Amino acid sequence: MSDSSSKASILLVEDEENLHEALKLNLELEGYAVTSAFDGAAALKNVHNEYFDLIVLDVMLPEMDGISITETIRLQNTEIPILILSAKSSSADRVLGLKKGADDYLTKPFNLEELLLRVQKLIEKNKKLQDKSSIGDTYVFGGNTIDFKGQEAFIKNGEKIQLSKKETMLLKLLIENKNEVVPREKILQSVWGYNVYPTTRTIDNFILNFRKYFEEDSRNPKYFHSVRGVGYKYSE
């Protein structure tokens, strides 16, 4: 991997120690930062506390199998790519893994080079999705200018508004996903982080503030929309 300044991070969940060590070593040689987990509880704890670019997940684990772990992760995080490793090679097992939310499924024994290639592809694909519409330091719409770096906004009447860090992060997230509904879970994960889950009410209050700042008529919003039961959307 060329960019050593920001290593892609991988959570490796495999309870067979020799295989775990071999995989960890080879992934690190490719330039990835690898976090180890040997069972489901440790895997879920890691996912809850940290951001990963990819999870490599064995199916046969003590106490909680890889399919259940995938299901649990997907309830909170729809973004993170999951590559399942399994000794079960039947198409029914593969379909089940993919159905429950895995992005890829590799049966054991596997070719190391193939594994590394699949890991690289999944991480690149995810990075493209994350970066697909990264915006600059300032953004202009409807006579309003947002300065993300300075955490401030200049609204139509020339008034300057100081934005909080969370307001700035939420604005950036919504604008980067212009015309798409951003799910509540993604907002909570991206803006508030895994460990602190405010209520949906909190996001609603932020959206009400944005309408007050930026809309001509806050009761009839043009830019900031709540989509009941799903999430929030910025549109132009």
C-alpha positions in Angstrom: 0.0 0.0 0.0 1.4 3.3 -1.0 0.0 5.6 1.6 1.7 4.7 4.8 0.5 7.9 6.6 -3.0 6.5 6.9 -2.9 2.8 7.2 -6.2 1.0 6.5 -7.3 -0.7 9.7 -8.5 -4.3 9.8 -10.2 -6.2 12.6 -9.2 -9.9 12.3 -11.5 -12.3 14.1 -10.2 -15.8 14.0 -9.8 -18.2 17.0 -7.4 -20.7 15.5 -4.1 -19.2 16.8 -1.7 -20.4 14.1 -3.9 -19.2 11.3 -4.6 -16.0 13.1 -0.9 -15.2 13.5 -0.1 -16.1 9.9 -2.9 -13.9 8.6 -2.0 -11.0 10.9 1.6 -11.2 9.8 0.8 -11.2 6.1 -1.8 -8.4 6.4 0.8 -6.3 8.3 3.4 -7.0 5.6 0.9 -5.5 3.1 0.8 -2.3 5.3 -2.5 -2.8 7.1 -3.0 -2.0 10.8 -4.4 -5.2 12.3 -6.5 -5.5 15.5 -6.9 -9.0 16.8 -10.1 -10.6 18.3 -10.4 -14.3 19.1 -14.2 -14.5 19.8 -17.5 -12.8 19.1 -17.7 -10.7 22.3 -14.2 -9.2 21.7 -15.0 -8.6 18.0 -18.3 -6.7 18.9 -16.5 -4.7 21.6 -13.8 -3.6 19.1 -16.4 -2.6 16.5 -18.2 -0.6 19.1 -15.2 1.3 20.2 -13.1 1.8 17.0 -13.4 2.5 13.3 -12.3 -0.2 10.9 -11.9 -0.2 7.1 -12.6 -4.0 7.0 -13.5 -7.0 9.2 -12.1 -10.4 8.3 -14.3 -12.8 10.2 -14.2 -16.5 10.7 -17.5 -18.4 10.9 -16.6 -21.0 13.4 -16.0 -19.1 16.6 -16.5 -20.0 20.3 -19.9 -18.9 21.8 -21.1 -16.7 18.9 -20.6 -17.7 15.3 -19.5 -15.3 12.5 -23.0 -15.1 10.9 -24.6 -13.9 14.2 -21.7 -11.4 14.6 -22.3 -10.1 11.1 -26.0 -9.7 11.8 -25.3 -7.8 15.1 -22.8 -5.5 13.4 -25.2 -4.8 10.6 -27.9 -3.6 13.0 -25.6 -0.7 14.0 -23.2 -0.3 11.0 -24.2 -0.8 7.4 -21.0 0.6 5.9 -18.1 -1.5 7.1 -17.1 -4.3 4.7 -17.1 -7.8 6.1 -15.1 -10.7 4.6 -16.2 -14.0 6.0 -13.8 -17.0 6.2 -15.5 -20.4 6.4 -14.7 -24.1 6.3 -18.2 -24.5 5.0 -18.1 -24.4 1.3 -21.7 -25.2 0.3 -23.6 -22.6 -1.7 -26.3 -22.5 1.0 -23.7 -21.4 3.6 -22.3 -18.8 1.2 -25.7 -17.4 0.4 -26.6 -17.3 4.1 -23.4 -15.3 4.9 -24.0 -12.8 2.1 -27.7 -12.5 3.0 -26.9 -11.6 6.6 -24.7 -8.8 5.4 -21.3 -10.1 4.5 -19.7 -8.4 1.5 -17.5 -11.4 0.5 -17.1 -15.0 1.4 -14.0 -17.1 1.1 -13.8 -20.8 1.9 -11.0 -22.5 3.7 -8.4 -23.6 2.8 -7.8 -20.5 0.7 -5.0 -19.1 -1.4 -3.3 -16.3 0.6 -2.8 -14.2 -2.5 -6.5 -14.4 -3.3 -7.4 -13.3 0.3 -5.0 -10.3 0.1 -6.5 -9.3 -3.2 -10.1 -9.5 -1.9 -9.1 -7.5 1.2 -7.6 -4.8 -1.0 -10.6 -4.7 -3.3 -13.1 -4.4 -0.4 -11.1 -1.6 1.3 -10.7 0.3 -2.0 -14.4 0.0 -2.8 -15.3 1.2 0.7 -12.9 4.2 0.5 -14.4 5.3 -2.8 -17.8 5.2 -1.3 -16.6 7.2 1.7 -14.8 9.8 -0.4 -17.3 9.9 -3.2 -18.4 13.5 -2.6 -15.9 15.0 -0.2 -16.5 18.8 -0.3 -14.0 21.6 0.2 -13.5 23.9 3.2 -16.4 26.2 2.2 -19.8 25.6 0.7 -22.3 28.1 -0.7 -26.0 27.5 -1.2 -29.0 29.9 -1.4 -27.0 32.9 -0.3 -25.5 31.1 2.7 -21.8 30.3 3.0 -20.5 27.6 5.4 -16.9 27.7 6.4 -16.2 24.1 7.7 -12.7 24.9 8.9 -13.6 28.1 10.7 -16.8 26.4 12.1 -18.9 29.4 11.1 -21.6 30.4 8.6 -22.5 33.6 6.9 -26.2 33.7 6.2 -28.2 35.7 3.6 -28.5 38.9 5.7 -24.7 39.0 6.2 -25.0 37.8 9.8 -22.2 35.5 11.0 -23.1 32.4 13.0 -20.6 30.5 15.1 -21.3 26.8 14.6 -20.5 24.1 17.2 -18.2 21.2 16.2 -21.2 18.8 16.0 -23.2 21.3 13.9 -20.3 21.6 11.5 -19.8 17.8 11.3 -23.6 17.2 10.7 -23.8 19.9 8.0 -20.8 18.4 6.2 -22.2 14.9 6.4 -25.6 16.0 5.0 -24.2 18.2 2.3 -21.7 15.5 1.2 -24.7 13.2 0.7 -26.7 15.8 -1.1 -30.2 14.6 -2.2 -29.8 11.3 -0.4 -31.3 10.3 2.9 -28.6 9.8 5.5 -29.8 7.2 8.1 -29.9 8.2 11.7 -27.5 5.4 12.6 -24.9 6.8 10.2 -25.3 10.3 11.7 -25.0 9.0 15.2 -21.9 7.0 14.3 -20.2 9.7 12.2 -21.0 12.8 14.3 -21.4 11.5 17.9 -19.1 8.4 17.7 -20.0 4.9 18.9 -19.9 5.4 22.6 -22.3 8.3 23.0 -25.7 7.8 21.5 -27.9 10.9 21.9 -31.6 10.5 21.3 -33.1 11.2 17.8 -34.5 14.3 19.4 -30.9 15.7 19.5 -30.6 15.4 15.7 -34.1 16.9 15.3 -33.0 19.9 17.3 -29.9 20.4 15.1 -32.1 20.2 12.0 -34.5 22.8 13.5 -31.5 25.1 14.1 -30.3 24.7 10.5 -33.7 25.6 9.3 -33.7 28.7 11.5 -30.2 29.7 10.2 -30.5 28.9 6.5 -34.1 28.6 5.3 -36.3 31.4 4.0 -39.2 29.8 5.7 -38.2 27.4 8.5 -41.7 25.8 8.5 -41.5 25.1 4.8 -37.9 23.9 4.4 -36.1 23.8 1.1 -32.8 22.4 2.2 -33.0 20.4 5.4 -35.5 17.6 5.6 -36.5 14.9 8.2 -37.6 11.6 6.7 -39.7 10.1 9.4 -38.4 6.8 10.8 -35.3 6.8 8.4 -33.1 9.8 8.7 -32.4 13.2 7.3 -31.6 14.8 4.0 -30.1 17.9 2.5 -31.3 18.9 -0.9 -31.0 21.8 -3.3 
